[in-house]
Amino acid sequence: MTIPEMLGQSGLLTVLGMGVVFSFLIILIGVMKLLELFVRAMGLDKEETSASPAAAPAASTGQNQAIVAAIAAAINDKQK
């Protein structure tokens, strides 16, 4: 096999590979658009509100205060 033949085959393989990837991406975008339409039609994109998310910030506030206290104690120990 000569060098020009190998270059021709490698060019063909490159174009074929890029075509396959491009085609897959186009199909993926189409499927995602169809899924978006399905989710919106079924009303699944609405978030449900409940009492649980409201309780989460209160717990994290207590954790934040504990973290701040631990950092302050570590800085105080380091300065002594």
N, CA, C and O atoms as a MOPAC input file, in Angstrom:
PM7 MOZYME 1SCF
protein

 N      0.84600 1    -1.16600 1     0.00000 1
 C      0.00000 1     0.00000 1     0.00000 1
 C      0.90000 1     1.24000 1     0.00000 1
 O      1.83400 1     1.33500 1     0.79600 1
 N      0.62000 1     2.16600 1    -0.87600 1
 C      1.45500 1     3.35700 1    -0.99200 1
 C      0.97300 1     4.44000 1    -0.04100 1
 O     -0.11300 1     4.36900 1     0.53400 1
 N      1.81900 1     5.43400 1     0.09600 1
 C      1.49700 1     6.52400 1     1.01500 1
 C      0.24300 1     7.28800 1     0.56600 1
 O     -0.60000 1     7.58900 1     1.41000 1
 N      0.08400 1     7.61100 1    -0.71200 1
 C     -1.15100 1     8.30600 1    -1.11100 1
 C     -2.40800 1     7.47800 1    -0.84300 1
 O     -3.44700 1     8.04100 1    -0.49500 1
 N     -2.33600 1     6.16700 1    -0.99500 1
 C     -3.49200 1     5.31500 1    -0.69700 1
 C     -3.80900 1     5.35000 1     0.79100 1
 O     -4.97100 1     5.43500 1     1.18900 1
 N     -2.76700 1     5.28300 1     1.60100 1
 C     -2.98500 1     5.32100 1     3.05600 1
 C     -3.55800 1     6.67700 1     3.48400 1
 O     -4.44300 1     6.73900 1     4.33600 1
 N     -3.04500 1     7.76800 1     2.88300 1
 C     -3.58400 1     9.08900 1     3.20800 1
 C     -5.04300 1     9.20100 1     2.78200 1
 O     -5.84800 1     9.80300 1     3.49200 1
 N     -5.38600 1     8.63800 1     1.65200 1
 C     -6.76500 1     8.64800 1     1.18200 1
 C     -7.68200 1     7.88500 1     2.11500 1
 O     -8.77900 1     8.34200 1     2.43600 1
 N     -7.22500 1     6.70800 1     2.55200 1
 C     -8.03200 1     5.90800 1     3.47800 1
 C     -8.16100 1     6.60100 1     4.84200 1
 O     -9.22600 1     6.57700 1     5.45900 1
 N     -7.06700 1     7.21700 1     5.30100 1
 C     -7.14400 1     7.90200 1     6.60200 1
 C     -8.07300 1     9.11400 1     6.51500 1
 O     -8.81000 1     9.39300 1     7.46100 1
 N     -8.04800 1     9.83500 1     5.39300 1
 C     -8.96100 1    10.95900 1     5.20500 1
 C    -10.40500 1    10.50300 1     5.17400 1
 O    -11.27600 1    11.13400 1     5.77300 1
 N    -10.66400 1     9.38300 1     4.46100 1
 C    -12.01700 1     8.83000 1     4.39800 1
 C    -12.48600 1     8.39100 1     5.77700 1
 O    -13.63200 1     8.63500 1     6.15500 1
 N    -11.60600 1     7.74500 1     6.52600 1
 C    -11.94700 1     7.29600 1     7.87800 1
 C    -12.22300 1     8.48900 1     8.79200 1
 O    -13.12900 1     8.43600 1     9.62400 1
 N    -11.45300 1     9.55400 1     8.64300 1
 C    -11.66400 1    10.75300 1     9.45000 1
 C    -13.02600 1    11.37300 1     9.14700 1
 O    -13.77800 1    11.70900 1    10.06300 1
 N    -13.34000 1    11.52300 1     7.86400 1
 C    -14.62300 1    12.10500 1     7.47100 1
 C    -15.76900 1    11.21100 1     7.92900 1
 O    -16.79000 1    11.71000 1     8.40300 1
 N    -15.61700 1     9.90900 1     7.79400 1
 C    -16.65600 1     8.97700 1     8.23100 1
 C    -16.87100 1     9.07200 1     9.73900 1
 O    -18.01300 1     9.09700 1    10.19900 1
 N    -15.79900 1     9.12500 1    10.50200 1
 C    -15.91300 1     9.23600 1    11.96100 1
 C    -16.57400 1    10.52600 1    12.38500 1
 O    -17.43500 1    10.52800 1    13.26400 1
 N    -16.17500 1    11.62900 1    11.76500 1
 C    -16.78400 1    12.91300 1    12.09700 1
 C    -18.26000 1    12.93100 1    11.70300 1
 O    -19.07800 1    13.53600 1    12.39600 1
 N    -18.59900 1    12.28400 1    10.61200 1
 C    -19.99400 1    12.20000 1    10.19000 1
 C    -20.83900 1    11.40800 1    11.16400 1
 O    -21.97600 1    11.77600 1    11.46000 1
 N    -20.27600 1    10.31400 1    11.66300 1
 C    -21.00700 1     9.49800 1    12.63700 1
 C    -21.25500 1    10.29400 1    13.91700 1
 O    -22.36200 1    10.27900 1    14.45400 1
 N    -20.23300 1    10.98300 1    14.40200 1
 C    -20.37400 1    11.77400 1    15.62700 1
 C    -21.38400 1    12.90200 1    15.41200 1
 O    -22.23300 1    13.14100 1    16.27000 1
 N    -21.30000 1    13.58700 1    14.29000 1
 C    -22.22800 1    14.67700 1    13.99100 1
 C    -23.65800 1    14.15700 1    13.91600 1
 O    -24.57800 1    14.78000 1    14.44600 1
 N    -23.84100 1    13.02000 1    13.25900 1
 C    -25.18200 1    12.43300 1    13.15400 1
 C    -25.72400 1    12.06000 1    14.53100 1
 O    -26.89500 1    12.29700 1    14.82600 1
 N    -24.87600 1    11.47900 1    15.36500 1
 C    -25.30500 1    11.11100 1    16.71400 1
 C    -25.71600 1    12.34400 1    17.49800 1
 O    -26.72400 1    12.31800 1    18.20300 1
 N    -24.94700 1    13.43100 1    17.38600 1
 C    -25.29200 1    14.65000 1    18.11900 1
 C    -26.61800 1    15.23400 1    17.63700 1
 O    -27.41000 1    15.71700 1    18.44600 1
 N    -26.86600 1    15.19400 1    16.33700 1
 C    -28.13600 1    15.68900 1    15.80000 1
 C    -29.29200 1    14.84200 1    16.33400 1
 O    -30.32600 1    15.38100 1    16.73000 1
 N    -29.12100 1    13.52100 1    16.34500 1
 C    -30.16000 1    12.63000 1    16.87000 1
 C    -30.37700 1    12.89500 1    18.36200 1
 O    -31.51600 1    12.92200 1    18.82900 1
 N    -29.29200 1    13.09000 1    19.10600 1
 C    -29.38300 1    13.36100 1    20.54000 1
 C    -30.13900 1    14.65500 1    20.81000 1
 O    -30.97100 1    14.70700 1    21.71700 1
 N    -29.86300 1    15.69200 1    20.04000 1
 C    -30.57300 1    16.96200 1    20.20600 1
 C    -32.06200 1    16.77200 1    19.90700 1
 O    -32.91000 1    17.29900 1    20.62600 1
 N    -32.38000 1    16.02700 1    18.85700 1
 C    -33.78100 1    15.76800 1    18.51800 1
 C    -34.50600 1    15.02400 1    19.62100 1
 O    -35.64000 1    15.36300 1    19.96000 1
 N    -33.86600 1    14.01500 1    20.18000 1
 C    -34.48200 1    13.24000 1    21.26400 1
 C    -34.67900 1    14.11600 1    22.49500 1
 O    -35.70400 1    14.01600 1    23.17100 1
 N    -33.71000 1    14.97000 1    22.79000 1
 C    -33.85000 1    15.85000 1    23.95100 1
 C    -34.99000 1    16.84700 1    23.75500 1
 O    -35.72000 1    17.14500 1    24.70000 1
 N    -35.14700 1    17.36200 1    22.54300 1
 C    -36.26200 1    18.27900 1    22.26200 1
 C    -37.60000 1    17.55300 1    22.41900 1
 O    -38.54300 1    18.10700 1    22.98300 1
 N    -37.68400 1    16.30900 1    21.92000 1
 C    -38.92200 1    15.54300 1    22.07800 1
 C    -39.21200 1    15.27100 1    23.55400 1
 O    -40.36200 1    15.33800 1    23.98800 1
 N    -38.17100 1    14.96700 1    24.31600 1
 C    -38.34300 1    14.73500 1    25.75000 1
 C    -38.80600 1    16.00500 1    26.45500 1
 O    -39.64100 1    15.94700 1    27.35800 1
 N    -38.26800 1    17.14800 1    26.04400 1
 C    -38.70700 1    18.42000 1    26.62500 1
 C    -40.19200 1    18.65700 1    26.34400 1
 O    -40.93800 1    19.05900 1    27.23700 1
 N    -40.61200 1    18.41000 1    25.12000 1
 C    -42.02300 1    18.58200 1    24.78400 1
 C    -42.90200 1    17.62500 1    25.58600 1
 O    -43.98100 1    18.00600 1    26.04100 1
 N    -42.44500 1    16.38800 1    25.76100 1
 C    -43.19300 1    15.39300 1    26.52800 1
 C    -43.32900 1    15.82400 1    27.98800 1
 O    -44.41300 1    15.74300 1    28.56600 1
 N    -42.23000 1    16.28200 1    28.57700 1
 C    -42.25600 1    16.68200 1    29.98900 1
 C    -43.17700 1    17.88100 1    30.18800 1
 O    -43.94000 1    17.92700 1    31.15300 1
 N    -43.10800 1    18.84200 1    29.28300 1
 C    -43.98200 1    20.01300 1    29.41100 1
 C    -45.44000 1    19.64700 1    29.19000 1
 O    -46.32200 1    20.18900 1    29.85600 1
 N    -45.70600 1    18.72300 1    28.25400 1
 C    -47.08800 1    18.32100 1    27.98900 1
 C    -47.68000 1    17.56400 1    29.17200 1
 O    -48.86900 1    17.70100 1    29.46200 1
 N    -46.87000 1    16.77500 1    29.84800 1
 C    -47.34900 1    16.00200 1    30.99200 1
 C    -47.36300 1    16.83400 1    32.27700 1
 O    -47.92100 1    16.39400 1    33.28200 1
 N    -46.76600 1    18.01100 1    32.26200 1
 C    -46.75400 1    18.85500 1    33.45100 1
 C    -45.76800 1    18.39800 1    34.49500 1
 O    -45.94900 1    18.68300 1    35.67900 1
 N    -44.73400 1    17.70100 1    34.09200 1
 C    -43.75600 1    17.17700 1    35.04000 1
 C    -42.67600 1    18.19300 1    35.39300 1
 O    -41.82400 1    17.91000 1    36.23500 1
 N    -42.69200 1    19.36000 1    34.77300 1
 C    -41.66600 1    20.35500 1    35.04400 1
 C    -42.03000 1    21.28100 1    36.20300 1
 O    -41.24700 1    22.16600 1    36.54900 1
 N    -43.18000 1    21.09700 1    36.79600 1
 C    -43.59000 1    21.91200 1    37.93100 1
 C    -43.00300 1    21.33100 1    39.21000 1
 O    -43.04800 1    20.12100 1    39.43400 1
 N    -42.45300 1    22.21000 1    40.04500 1
 C    -41.91100 1    21.74900 1    41.32400 1
 C    -43.03000 1    21.70100 1    42.35100 1
 O    -43.86700 1    22.60000 1    42.43300 1
 N    -43.02200 1    20.63300 1    43.13000 1
 C    -44.01600 1    20.50000 1    44.18200 1
 C    -43.50400 1    21.19400 1    45.43500 1
 O    -42.33900 1    21.04200 1    45.80300 1
 N    -44.37400 1    21.95400 1    46.09000 1
 C    -43.98500 1    22.62400 1    47.31800 1
 C    -44.47100 1    21.80700 1    48.50600 1
 O    -45.59600 1    21.30800 1    48.51700 1
 N    -43.61200 1    21.68000 1    49.49700 1
 C    -43.97400 1    20.94200 1    50.71000 1
 C    -43.27700 1    21.59900 1    51.89800 1
 O    -42.50300 1    22.54100 1    51.72900 1
 N    -43.55200 1    21.10400 1    53.08300 1
 C    -42.98200 1    21.67900 1    54.30400 1
 C    -41.52800 1    21.27000 1    54.49100 1
 O    -40.80300 1    21.95100 1    55.21700 1
 N    -41.07800 1    20.20500 1    53.87700 1
 C    -39.71100 1    19.72300 1    54.07200 1
 C    -38.65200 1    20.72000 1    53.64000 1
 O    -37.70500 1    20.93900 1    54.39500 1
 N    -38.75700 1    21.34400 1    52.45600 1
 C    -37.70900 1    22.29800 1    52.07800 1
 C    -37.61900 1    23.49100 1    53.01600 1
 O    -36.54400 1    24.07300 1    53.15700 1
 N    -38.70900 1    23.86900 1    53.65900 1
 C    -38.67500 1    25.00700 1    54.57300 1
 C    -37.88100 1    24.66300 1    55.83300 1
 O    -37.27400 1    25.54700 1    56.43800 1
 N    -37.88000 1    23.40100 1    56.23100 1
 C    -37.15800 1    22.99600 1    57.43600 1
 C    -35.65700 1    22.89600 1    57.17800 1
 O    -34.87100 1    22.98800 1    58.12100 1
 N    -35.25200 1    22.71600 1    55.96000 1
 C    -33.83300 1    22.53800 1    55.64600 1
 C    -32.99000 1    23.77200 1    55.97100 1
 O    -31.90700 1    23.60800 1    56.53200 1
 N    -33.41700 1    24.99500 1    55.65500 1
 C    -32.57700 1    26.15000 1    55.99000 1
 C    -32.36500 1    26.32400 1    57.48600 1
 O    -31.30300 1    26.78600 1    57.90400 1
 N    -33.35200 1    25.96600 1    58.30100 1
 C    -33.19200 1    26.09000 1    59.74500 1
 C    -32.10000 1    25.15500 1    60.24000 1
 O    -31.31000 1    25.53000 1    61.10700 1
 N    -32.04500 1    23.95200 1    59.70500 1
 C    -31.00900 1    23.00600 1    60.11700 1
 C    -29.64400 1    23.47000 1    59.64500 1
 O    -28.66100 1    23.32300 1    60.37200 1
 N    -29.56100 1    24.02700 1    58.44300 1
 C    -28.26600 1    24.46400 1    57.94000 1
 C    -27.77500 1    25.68600 1    58.70600 1
 O    -26.56600 1    25.89100 1    58.81000 1
 N    -28.67400 1    26.50000 1    59.24300 1
 C    -28.25600 1    27.65600 1    60.03100 1
 C    -27.54300 1    27.19400 1    61.29200 1
 O    -26.53300 1    27.77500 1    61.68700 1
 N    -28.06600 1    26.15500 1    61.91800 1
 C    -27.41600 1    25.60700 1    63.10600 1
 C    -26.05100 1    25.03500 1    62.76600 1
 O    -25.10000 1    25.18100 1    63.53300 1
 N    -25.96000 1    24.39100 1    61.62600 1
 C    -24.67400 1    23.84900 1    61.19300 1
 C    -23.70000 1    24.97400 1    60.88500 1
 O    -22.51800 1    24.87900 1    61.21600 1
 N    -24.18100 1    26.03600 1    60.25600 1
 C    -23.31000 1    27.16400 1    59.94400 1
 C    -22.75600 1    27.79600 1    61.20900 1
 O    -21.58400 1    28.17100 1    61.25200 1
 N    -23.58400 1    27.91900 1    62.24000 1
 C    -23.12200 1    28.49700 1    63.49600 1
 C    -22.07300 1    27.61000 1    64.14600 1
 O    -21.11400 1    28.11100 1    64.73300 1
 N    -22.24500 1    26.29100 1    64.04800 1
 C    -21.26800 1    25.36600 1    64.60500 1
 C    -19.94900 1    25.45900 1    63.84400 1
 O    -18.87500 1    25.38700 1    64.44000 1
 N    -20.03700 1    25.61800 1    62.53000 1
 C    -18.81700 1    25.73800 1    61.72400 1
 C    -18.09400 1    27.03500 1    62.05900 1
 O    -16.87200 1    27.04600 1    62.20800 1
 N    -18.83200 1    28.11300 1    62.17500 1
 C    -18.22200 1    29.39700 1    62.52000 1
 C    -17.56000 1    29.31700 1    63.89000 1
 O    -16.46400 1    29.84500 1    64.07600 1
 N    -18.20900 1    28.66800 1    64.84700 1
 C    -17.63800 1    28.52700 1    66.18200 1
 C    -16.35000 1    27.70500 1    66.13400 1
 O    -15.38000 1    28.03000 1    66.81800 1
 N    -16.33800 1    26.63800 1    65.32700 1
 C    -15.14200 1    25.80300 1    65.22500 1
 C    -13.99300 1    26.57600 1    64.57500 1
 O    -12.84400 1    26.45000 1    64.99800 1
 N    -14.29600 1    27.36900 1    63.55800 1
 C    -13.25900 1    28.16400 1    62.90600 1
 C    -12.71100 1    29.21200 1    63.86400 1
 O    -11.50100 1    29.43100 1    63.92500 1
 N    -13.60000 1    29.86100 1    64.61100 1
 C    -13.16300 1    30.87000 1    65.57600 1
 C    -12.27800 1    30.25000 1    66.65200 1
 O    -11.28200 1    30.85100 1    67.05500 1
 N    -12.63300 1    29.05500 1    67.12300 1
 C    -11.81000 1    28.38500 1    68.13600 1
 C    -10.45000 1    28.01400 1    67.56700 1
 O     -9.44000 1    28.13700 1    68.26000 1
 N    -10.40500 1    27.56300 1    66.32200 1
 C     -9.13500 1    27.19300 1    65.70700 1
 C     -8.24100 1    28.41300 1    65.51900 1
 O     -7.03100 1    28.33100 1    65.73100 1
 N     -8.81800 1    29.53000 1    65.12800 1
 C     -8.03100 1    30.77100 1    64.95900 1
 C     -7.52400 1    31.24700 1    66.30900 1
 O     -6.38500 1    31.69900 1    66.42500 1
 N     -8.37200 1    31.14600 1    67.33600 1
 C     -7.97200 1    31.55500 1    68.67700 1
 C     -6.80800 1    30.69400 1    69.18400 1
 O     -5.86400 1    31.21900 1    69.77400 1
 N     -6.87100 1    29.37800 1    68.95900 1
 C     -5.78600 1    28.48600 1    69.37300 1
 C     -4.50700 1    28.78700 1    68.60100 1
 O     -3.41600 1    28.73900 1    69.16900 1
 N     -4.62800 1    29.09000 1    67.34100 1
 C     -3.45900 1    29.36200 1    66.50300 1
 C     -2.75900 1    30.64400 1    66.90000 1
 O     -1.53700 1    30.74500 1    66.78700 1
 N     -3.52600 1    31.63900 1    67.37100 1
 C     -2.94900 1    32.92200 1    67.74200 1
 C     -2.23600 1    32.87200 1    69.07900 1
 O     -1.40700 1    33.73700 1    69.36200 1
 N     -2.53300 1    31.89400 1    69.90100 1
 C     -1.89800 1    31.80900 1    71.23200 1
 C     -0.55600 1    31.17400 1    71.18100 1
 O      0.09900 1    31.03200 1    72.21400 1

